[in-house]
Amino acid sequence: MKQKIQQYKSIVFDCDGVVLDSNLLKTEAYFRAAKTLGATDIQAQALVDYHVRLGGISRYHKFDYYLREILNQPATNEAIQILLDEFGRELEVGLMECDIAQGLDALRAATPNAKWSILSGGDQQEIRYLFAKRNLAPLFDGGLFGSPDNKDEVLARERANGNIQFPALFLGDSKYDFEAATRAGLDFIFLSDWTEVADWQEFCAVNQIEVLGNIGDLLTTSAHL
């Protein structure tokens, strides 16, 4: 991290695996949704493997790939919507109950002048509903963003309209988070405690990415204060 945490004007958070302990929950929901709609175990696991490999990418893209490349079926809007609806049903209860990152309120208090945003691969309407219900929305004065727009599109748009100001920091737990942050010119920290990236240690070492366990570590590591 090139700045002290209090010096950032904007802080962008991934949702799953960063703010919420929901990565495993979503991985299991992909498998169950596929099975409910008639997939074999092999097909459902292929969807899960693709999901994990492309952490942070929109579910719209993943279901498009699933239909075309795994089921060899047309990826029509109707077919994708059926999968999205079933996936949403599988997720609804778990997202209301999963753990929230410790230290979130303390970090908000330590960065009163920074604009906070959520940038997720998850469905934008779902995120906004969930964060309102769990009383997290007031923390994120910069907005809550998700699919169908991808992270590159959102970062470009929010930079252009002045909502993201520099210096800016992205907190993520996937390779795509790092790549999107780098393309947009944001500093990046990889949070490892809840990540599903199997080779995250090698990836972070090769790319010289700073790693912390979780959001709370930003306040307990003196180098960031």
C-alpha positions as CSV (number, residue, x, y, z in Angstrom):
1,M,0.0,0.0,0.0
2,K,1.5,3.3,-1.1
3,Q,-0.5,5.5,1.2
4,K,-1.4,5.5,4.9
5,I,-5.0,4.3,5.1
6,Q,-6.2,7.7,6.3
7,Q,-4.8,9.3,3.1
8,Y,-7.0,7.5,0.7
9,K,-9.9,9.5,-0.8
10,S,-11.7,6.4,-2.0
11,I,-11.7,2.9,-0.7
12,V,-13.4,0.2,-2.9
13,F,-14.3,-3.2,-1.3
14,D,-15.1,-6.4,-3.0
15,C,-18.1,-8.0,-1.2
16,D,-17.7,-11.8,-1.1
17,G,-14.7,-12.9,0.9
18,V,-13.9,-9.3,1.9
19,V,-16.9,-7.8,3.7
20,L,-18.9,-11.0,3.9
21,D,-17.8,-14.5,4.6
22,S,-19.9,-15.7,1.6
23,N,-17.5,-17.3,-0.8
24,L,-18.2,-20.9,0.2
25,L,-21.9,-20.1,0.4
26,K,-21.9,-19.0,-3.2
27,T,-19.8,-21.9,-4.4
28,E,-22.3,-24.3,-2.8
29,A,-25.2,-22.4,-4.3
30,Y,-23.8,-22.8,-7.8
31,F,-23.7,-26.6,-7.4
32,R,-27.2,-26.8,-5.8
33,A,-28.8,-24.6,-8.4
34,A,-27.3,-26.6,-11.3
35,K,-28.4,-29.9,-9.7
36,T,-31.9,-28.6,-9.0
37,L,-32.3,-27.8,-12.6
38,G,-31.2,-31.2,-13.8
39,A,-27.4,-31.2,-14.0
40,T,-25.3,-34.2,-13.3
41,D,-22.8,-34.1,-10.6
42,I,-20.0,-33.7,-13.2
43,Q,-21.8,-30.8,-14.9
44,A,-22.5,-29.1,-11.6
45,Q,-18.9,-29.5,-10.5
46,A,-17.7,-28.1,-13.8
47,L,-19.8,-25.0,-13.1
48,V,-18.3,-24.7,-9.6
49,D,-14.8,-25.1,-11.0
50,Y,-15.3,-22.4,-13.5
51,H,-16.8,-20.1,-10.8
52,V,-13.8,-20.6,-8.5
53,R,-11.3,-20.1,-11.3
54,L,-13.0,-16.8,-12.3
55,G,-13.6,-15.4,-8.8
56,G,-15.0,-11.9,-9.0
57,I,-16.6,-12.3,-12.4
58,S,-20.3,-11.8,-12.9
59,R,-22.7,-14.7,-12.5
60,Y,-24.3,-13.7,-15.8
61,H,-21.0,-14.6,-17.6
62,K,-20.6,-17.8,-15.6
63,F,-24.1,-19.1,-16.5
64,D,-23.6,-18.1,-20.1
65,Y,-20.5,-20.2,-20.2
66,Y,-22.2,-23.0,-18.3
67,L,-25.0,-23.3,-20.9
68,R,-22.8,-23.0,-23.9
69,E,-19.7,-24.9,-22.9
70,I,-20.8,-27.4,-20.3
71,L,-24.4,-28.2,-21.3
72,N,-23.9,-27.4,-25.0
73,Q,-27.2,-25.5,-25.1
74,P,-28.1,-22.1,-26.4
75,A,-27.4,-19.4,-23.8
76,T,-30.7,-17.6,-24.2
77,N,-31.8,-14.8,-21.9
78,E,-34.6,-17.0,-20.7
79,A,-32.3,-19.9,-19.9
80,I,-29.8,-17.6,-18.0
81,Q,-32.7,-16.0,-16.1
82,I,-33.9,-19.4,-14.9
83,L,-30.4,-20.2,-13.5
84,L,-30.1,-16.8,-12.0
85,D,-33.5,-17.1,-10.2
86,E,-32.6,-20.6,-8.8
87,F,-29.2,-19.4,-7.7
88,G,-30.8,-16.4,-5.9
89,R,-33.2,-18.7,-4.1
90,E,-30.3,-20.9,-2.9
91,L,-28.4,-17.8,-1.7
92,E,-31.1,-15.8,0.0
93,V,-31.1,-17.2,3.5
94,G,-27.3,-17.8,3.7
95,L,-26.4,-14.2,2.8
96,M,-28.6,-12.9,5.6
97,E,-26.8,-15.1,8.1
98,C,-23.1,-15.2,7.0
99,D,-20.4,-13.4,9.1
100,I,-19.5,-9.8,8.5
101,A,-15.8,-8.8,8.5
102,Q,-14.6,-7.8,11.9
103,G,-13.2,-4.3,12.1
104,L,-15.4,-2.7,9.5
105,D,-16.9,-0.1,11.8
106,A,-13.5,0.7,13.3
107,L,-12.0,1.2,9.8
108,R,-14.9,3.4,8.9
109,A,-14.2,5.5,11.9
110,A,-10.5,5.7,11.1
111,T,-11.3,6.9,7.5
112,P,-14.0,9.5,7.9
113,N,-12.9,11.5,4.9
114,A,-12.8,8.5,2.5
115,K,-15.7,7.6,0.2
116,W,-16.4,3.9,0.5
117,S,-17.9,1.8,-2.3
118,I,-18.8,-1.9,-2.8
119,L,-17.8,-3.4,-6.1
120,S,-19.0,-7.0,-6.4
121,G,-19.4,-9.7,-9.1
122,G,-22.7,-10.4,-7.4
123,D,-26.0,-9.0,-8.6
124,Q,-26.3,-5.3,-7.9
125,Q,-30.0,-5.4,-6.8
126,E,-29.3,-8.3,-4.5
127,I,-26.4,-6.5,-2.9
128,R,-28.3,-3.3,-2.3
129,Y,-31.2,-5.2,-0.8
130,L,-28.9,-7.3,1.4
131,F,-26.8,-4.4,2.6
132,A,-29.9,-2.4,3.5
133,K,-31.4,-5.4,5.4
134,R,-28.1,-6.0,7.3
135,N,-27.6,-2.3,8.0
136,L,-24.4,-2.1,6.1
137,A,-25.5,0.3,3.4
138,P,-24.8,3.5,5.4
139,L,-21.1,2.7,5.6
140,F,-20.8,2.8,1.8
141,D,-21.5,6.4,0.8
142,G,-19.8,5.9,-2.6
143,G,-22.4,3.3,-3.6
144,L,-23.1,-0.4,-4.0
145,F,-22.2,-1.8,-7.4
146,G,-22.5,-5.2,-9.0
147,S,-23.4,-7.2,-12.1
148,P,-24.5,-7.2,-14.8
149,D,-21.9,-4.5,-15.3
150,N,-18.4,-5.9,-14.7
151,K,-15.8,-4.4,-12.4
152,D,-13.8,-2.8,-15.2
153,E,-16.9,-1.0,-16.5
154,V,-17.9,0.2,-13.1
155,L,-14.4,1.4,-12.2
156,A,-14.1,3.3,-15.5
157,R,-17.6,4.9,-15.0
158,E,-17.1,5.9,-11.4
159,R,-13.7,7.3,-12.1
160,A,-15.1,9.4,-15.0
161,N,-18.0,10.8,-13.0
162,G,-15.7,11.7,-10.1
163,N,-17.2,9.3,-7.6
164,I,-13.8,7.5,-7.2
165,Q,-11.1,10.0,-6.4
166,F,-7.4,9.4,-6.0
167,P,-5.5,8.2,-4.2
168,A,-7.8,5.2,-4.2
169,L,-7.5,1.7,-2.7
170,F,-9.2,-1.6,-3.7
171,L,-9.5,-4.4,-1.1
172,G,-10.1,-7.7,-2.9
173,D,-9.6,-11.5,-2.7
174,S,-9.5,-12.6,-6.3
175,K,-7.1,-12.3,-9.3
176,Y,-9.7,-10.4,-11.2
177,D,-10.0,-7.8,-8.3
178,F,-6.2,-7.2,-8.6
179,E,-6.3,-7.0,-12.4
180,A,-9.3,-4.6,-12.5
181,A,-7.8,-2.4,-9.8
182,T,-4.5,-2.3,-11.6
183,R,-6.1,-1.4,-15.0
184,A,-8.0,1.4,-13.2
185,G,-5.0,2.8,-11.4
186,L,-6.1,1.9,-7.9
187,D,-3.7,0.6,-5.2
188,F,-4.6,-2.9,-4.1
189,I,-4.4,-5.2,-1.1
190,F,-5.2,-8.9,-1.2
191,L,-7.2,-10.2,1.7
192,S,-6.5,-13.9,2.2
193,D,-8.6,-15.2,5.1
194,W,-11.7,-16.0,3.1
195,T,-10.3,-16.3,-0.5
196,E,-11.0,-19.3,-2.7
197,V,-7.9,-18.6,-4.9
198,A,-6.0,-21.9,-4.5
199,D,-2.6,-20.4,-5.5
200,W,-3.0,-17.0,-4.0
201,Q,0.3,-17.0,-2.3
202,E,2.2,-17.7,-5.5
203,F,0.1,-15.2,-7.4
204,C,0.6,-12.4,-4.9
205,A,4.4,-13.1,-4.7
206,V,4.8,-13.1,-8.5
207,N,2.8,-9.8,-8.8
208,Q,4.3,-8.3,-5.6
209,I,0.9,-7.8,-4.1
210,E,0.6,-6.7,-0.5
211,V,-1.4,-9.3,1.5
212,L,-3.3,-9.0,4.7
213,G,-5.6,-11.5,6.3
214,N,-8.7,-9.4,6.7
215,I,-10.1,-5.9,7.0
216,G,-9.2,-5.7,10.7
217,D,-5.6,-6.1,9.9
218,L,-5.5,-2.7,8.3
219,L,-6.0,-1.2,11.8
220,T,-3.7,-3.6,13.7
221,T,-0.7,-3.3,11.3
222,S,1.2,-0.1,12.2
223,A,2.6,0.4,8.7
224,H,-0.9,1.3,7.5
225,L,-1.7,3.9,10.2
